[in-house]
Amino acid sequence: MTIKTILLIEDDLFIGEMYSRSLNREGYQVDLIKDGQEGLQAALSKQYDLILLDVMLPEKRGTEILTTLRGDEDKVPNSRIVVLTNFEQDDESKMAMQSKADGYLIKADITPRRLLEIIKSFENQK
Amino acid sequence: MAIKISQFYERYKGDTIAAVMLAQVFMSSLAGAAAWYLWQYAGLDPLSAFTYSIVALIVLQVAVAPFIVAFASKPLKVLWQAIAHVSNDPVHTAPPNVNSSQYEKTGLRALVQTVYDLAVRPKDSSNSSTNTTPTELYQTMTEDLPVGLIALDAKEDVIYVNNLAPARQGTDQKHVIDLIFDNNDSLGAWLASCQDKLRDTHVWRRVPNKLPGEDGRKVYDVIGYYRKSGNGVETMLVTVDRTDEYAPQEEDMDFIALAAHELRGPITVIRGYLELLGQELQSLSPEQQQLIDRLQVSSERLSGYINNILNVSRYDRHHLKLHLQEDRLIDVVTLLIPDLALRAKTQNRKLTLHIPDTLPTVAVDRSSLSEVISNLIDNGIKYSHEGGEVIVNANVKQNFVEVTVQDFGIGMPGSVVGNLFSKFYRSHRSRQTVSGTGLGLYICKAIVESHGGSIWVRSVEGEGTTFGFTVPIYSTVADKLAEGDNGNEKIIDTKEGWIKNHAMFRR
């Protein structure tokens, strides 16, 4: 599958702009949204190939957003959802996400280039 | 006319009272008549006559008493004889004669007959007139056990739960087990592995019933017993509530997780922007590039230290959960090469890797094994001389693949070697010149041993050091590693997390 549109839900300005800068340079269309509620609305109203989801968001946690998008029914079946977080979650919460998300990455362990590599590997999968 | 047993006593009491009263009246009348005779016809004064009559009364009472007692206690004597007869008393074995119609009328015969009937009835152990049958006794015991008890049948349906079991009624009246098992060590996976066994036992620790933060969260240790049977109970789960023991440790983990999160934010920014700078600044001189490289190496190290701290914290609280999968060592190391090569370059060391791709696959947790390899190579770089070489080798040793990291640097004295894998240990010599948390080797040992391998070090002062560790060859432990619940999904572990391989995942 090809990935063209990316929704990045990230409340930290520096980090958000860092990834969108790198992704834009690579040719992806990036929508950067800092608010969890807004981000959820965007995910439901627009079609994105990839959703990069932070966990520690104000107002609405990434875990809640994931449950809304992929709880009982998959509201975004054509999107890949990758959780990007720096929060060391307990094992149970991580496991709970495994069933709903398509990837899980610790931001401090990757760089923008590594994120690009991982996105490319998604594109190569099907 | 036969009298029923229940009427016997009333009739007997009535008869006996009547008889005794009659006797009393008769005797008193006699005494009174004697007094009257003595006073009227014998010419005695009333007092003397009265006195004589009292004496006569006393004599009569004493004479008649045995006959009255014999009469009143006749039924007792008969019963005594009957009971003695049926209990085979050695002295009195003759049964009483209860055939006369008098006995039939008073009901004594029925009493005696009942005694005979009771004596010959065979001993009946399931007497329904007792208070608790064995079934009821077991039920009371299991209901009130201070541990949870869940029984499953051969179809893995829940057929019994006791009061303390973490289970609830599902929508279709079936019981649902409220336990969150690790995906890599789930109940379903264990039950599947029991299919070709007759018996098995499995212990899970720290199994919660709800996610952290949810109300009513409890943490259990769970013991499973499996015994193949055609029907009925095939699997039993015993759950022990350990919430109080585990709770404080969970709070500590929260603190460390929050601290890590705070630290990781700036690290993410530093690493990311350094990379962007490196890419976007086209006209950097080699010296300037080196500045950027050193910054990058340090920020990566910082990230690694945080992971070390988190893993040490998990390990110390027995929280370290490894996701062991079949992997090739060459693949694990390849992911690390960019970072490690940069480290070697910035510190002017030469990193050489001799990892044959003909090695058998190993059973490893990619993320934590990467941490081990990084730590050891980092150590090799730190303690080497300027321009020194660090050589990584890998080969097969019995059921393991052994990896060695050799440097030709300052080496260590024997006194240091013994303490090397302890927490925070830094020898006095190294403290000034070399940075680090002191946790690296400690967590390496913890991770390697959690894989089922071992770690060792050999060092000669002034000549260099070799670290070595082993990890199990996958085929030797494949059967012990339960199939994950992933089924069709394949989770690819990267060292920074995981991604799903949708080529194998059918939605």
Interface residues (C-beta under 8 A of the other chain):
Chain A: D12 F14 I15 M18 Y19 R21 S22 M56 D74 P77 R80 V82 N86 F87 E88 Q89 D90 D91 E92 S93 M95 A96 Q98 A101 D102 G103 Y104 L105 I106 K107 A108 D109 I110 T111 P112 R113 R114 I118 S121 F122 Q125 K126
Chain B: I180 D182 N183 P208 L211 P212 E250 M253 I256 A257 A260 H261 L263 R264 G265 I267 T268 V269 R271 G272 Y273 E275 L276 Q279 S303 I306 N307 L310 H319 K321 I491 T494 K495 E496 G497 W498 I499 K500 N501 H502 A503 R507
